[in-house]
Amino acid sequence: MAINIAHRRDLDERVERLASRLGLRGRGRKTAVIERALTALERQEEGAAPDRAAIRSSLERYAKDGPRLRARLGHLDPGDGRPLSQILQDSLYDERGLPR
């Protein structure tokens, strides 16, 4: 199914504006803009979500390294029962949530 942006004047104008900014002239300029936009979106989408194997590998690595990390950061524990994540958050951010 062909897409005809001429029926959507706003889209047609946006594509023309981008073509001009990109220095594209003559026949095929609108197609070139759309192809570039699709390529950029495809690249963005490829890096957006890792595959299941990468997620599983990261989770396994964190689970394996967790005890070592807790031991390394044990000096931060004030002994009041707060979880390590809360202690780290309190040490990195002030009461307004801004970095210290």
N, C-alpha and C positions, 0 to 999 in steps of 0.2 A: 504494500500500500504506500503510495507516494505521499509525501508531506508537502503541502503547499502553504508556505507561510504568508503568501500574499493576502490570504483571507484574514490573517491576524496582523493588522497594520502595526501594532505595537512591537510584535516580534520582528517583523520585517525591518522596522526602523532600528531596532537594537542590533540586528545582524549587520545592517549597513554601517551603523556607527562603529561597530567593532572592526569591520572590514577596513574602514577608513583609518582607524587608529593603528591597525596592524600593517597598513601600507599595501593592502590588497586592492588591485584595480582590475577592471575589465570583467570579461565573462568568466564565471566560475568562482567569483569572489565570495558569494554567499555560501556556496558549497564548501569552500575552503575554510570559512569561519566555523561552520557546523562540524566539519571533520576535526578541526583543532579542538573544538569544545568537547566533542565525544572522546577524543584521545585523552584529553586532560581528565575527564570524568572516569574513564577506564583506568588510568594510572592511579587516580585517587582511590578508587574502589578496590583495586588490587592490594593496596597497602593498608586498607581500612580494617580488615578483619583477618587475623592469622588463621591458618587452617587448624583443624582439631588436633593434629599431631603436635603442632607447635605449642598449642595451649596445654596439652597433656604434659609435654616435656617441661614447660615452665612450672606447672603445678608440682610435678615430681621433684624438680630441683629445689623449689621453695620448701617443700615438705622435708626433704633430706637436709637442707641447710638450716632449717628453723631452730633446732636445738643449739647449734653452734652460734647462730646470731644472737639468740637469747642469752647465752653464756657470755658472749662478747659485750653485750649491752647491760649485763647484770648490775654494773656499778650505778646505773641510772635508777634502779629500784629503790624508792624511798621507804619501802616497807609498809605502805598504807593499803595494799591490796589492789591498787589500780592496775589494769592491764598495761602491758608494755606499749601498746599502740597509743593509749591515752597519755602515758608518760612522755613518749616521743612527741606527740602533738603539743602537749603543754610546753615542752622545751623549745619547740620550733616556732610556735605561734603565740601571740598575745591573746588577751581575753576578747578582743574584737575579731580574731581570726586572721590578723595580719602577721606577716613574718617578723620575727624579732630582729 
